């Protein structure tokens, strides 16, 4: 096969071209962009002669092992026990299914390794999924010290602009940028979940181009619920090469003769329309992940946590439920504190039975009373956690992660179950089956509030034979898959101390996720702004609460809080018993308005209008057929203009509208030309009391 032979993969709007190079030793990217970019010379062309690096080190390689790529960063590092570290494979075969799927196989017969580079397009999107299958074909086991999923090369002229999502607990999904001209940028998590510090998501642009507008923008996202890493190398040849994969807890994974390991999938996306356009590509992909469950109405919920904490009492809960129902809530969720032994953080986890003292007339009677208000009923659980004082821990101390002879660290006064064990998985499955089968529960909030610390499994065989992180992920996904199959009517919310475990494997198996425990208005607006760059609004649960700002304490109106929460899946978490009659009436109006437009918010095309750093920002949602456009807008900064001093209203320029069409504002009946909204924008005359708005524009 010559170096000019190549394969094309086509998505809805893009083409990805791969060819074999290096005298059959590797696959490399020839082009990736809009249809037609595959015609012409490769933007990755490098001189045939290289100095102090090998040709493979300079190549835009799709996946290369240490051995062939010794200097610039290998994607795979394999060692045979007692032997050299290094793989020197050659191309073996190719299998292509039209322009939708591709499989390229390489083999190192001496080492006993076969690797298949796998590609698959996602219909109706501009996403290509990539992963690698590694097989031990020899008689000796192999030790995989690095096992990335894939590598992606991005053409840039003079450095790259990287956009990524950073934070900490209560400050997740902060959009962060840096320019990388030379060197390496890397982010990772070894907390057993993707974590709060970084999301496994990255966008890459040419630093010479603007971030928004008609700027080619590339993105990757790793589908993995455990330890991970993602690295970007600005290489000497000018391109930026991204590689990503999981990180084994034990440092290496053993691959036995005849065994095959499949890496997590890396989703690769492209948009010619900047970061905003890339966000829409990810949203379409996540709507596809939701499948037919996207059509399920995501109900307005009330959650009792911020009102009552651990003090769960049937009478107080019913008072909250009746008040919430009067405001239009459709679902009532009892959070932590409902089960035996759970009076504070120190007890109860693992003993998942309703506390009779909390529900003196019986748990089912309590649920019936809630459902009599017209609302569905939901429950909070933390299936991976166990309290040292619980009955479960007394019966099964071997079920927790631990290292013999070492002290156990308590995080939030709890330990973590080893969900990689089949018996632990069976216990969690049986527990959830019992709760959902015995009681009329239609919503389950799955929380996880501590990372694994002393991560060992005594009695589970030699440490070097264990792969605890992968086993835990497999157990977690097995339970979620069981919930989907056995209890399809139950809506599942994913949470890990807020946004600690949000990635595509979780999003494919849950209906909504909880981006952060921080519900303060301005703080939350910044979190949601970053979240919507990577994830779709129909997955984003958001509450209206009474919480003051953690990082920005400026007071905001009830309208501001509602419009913020209505930008995704609306919930209420305030202690509404203390709201005035006026506040409850206003809340009921907002809930009613939300129900009228939530289908547009959850299924429409999203455009981010400015950022929370601007005095006025918003999010635009366009109905698929263009009949309605919904705009959520906020004033985040100083007031500027009428009525304080003579001046003009603030304006948000909309995007993507038909300039020749006319749009009627449902609030005022004002008719705007499409060109007017695109050029001048939608006006907002902010005041100290009027700091947020929901606008619905109907196309005439």
Buried (B, 14 or more C-beta within 10 A) or exposed (E): EEEEEBBBBBBBBBBBBBBBBBEBBBBBBBBBBBEEBBEEEBBBEBEEEBEEBBBBBBBBBBBBBBBBBBEBBBBBBBBBEEEEBBBEBBBBEBEBEEBBBBBBBBBBEEBBBBBBBBBBBBEEBBBBBBBBBBBBBBEBBBBBBBBBBBBBBBBBEEBBBBBBBBBEBBBBBBBBEEEBEEEEBEBBBBBBBBBBBBBBBBBBBBBEBEBBEEBBBBBBBBBBBBBBBBBBBBBBBBBBBBBBBBBBBBEBBBBEEEEEBEBBBBBBBBBBBBBBBBBBBBBBBBBBBBEEBBEBEBBBBBBBBBBBEBEBBBEBBBBBBBBBBBBBBBBBBBBBBBBBBBBEBBBBBBBBBBBEEBBEEEBEEBBEBBBEBEBBBBBBBBBBBBBBBBBBBEEBEBBBBBBEEEEBEBEBBBBBBBBBBEEBBEBBBEBBBEBBEEBEBBBBBBBBBBBBBBBBBEEBEEBEEBBBBBBBBBBBBBBBEBBBEEBEEBBBBBBBBBBBBBBBBBBBBBBBBBBBBBBBBBBBBBBBBBBBBBBBBBBBBBBBBBBEBBEBEEEBBBBBBBBBBBBBBBBBBBBBEEBEEEBBEBBBEBBEBBBEBBBBBBBBBBBBBBEBEBBBBBBBBBBEEBEBBBBBBBBBBEBBBEEEEEEEBBEBBBBBBBEEBBBBBBEEEEEBBBBBBBEEBBEBBBEEEBBBBBBBBBBE
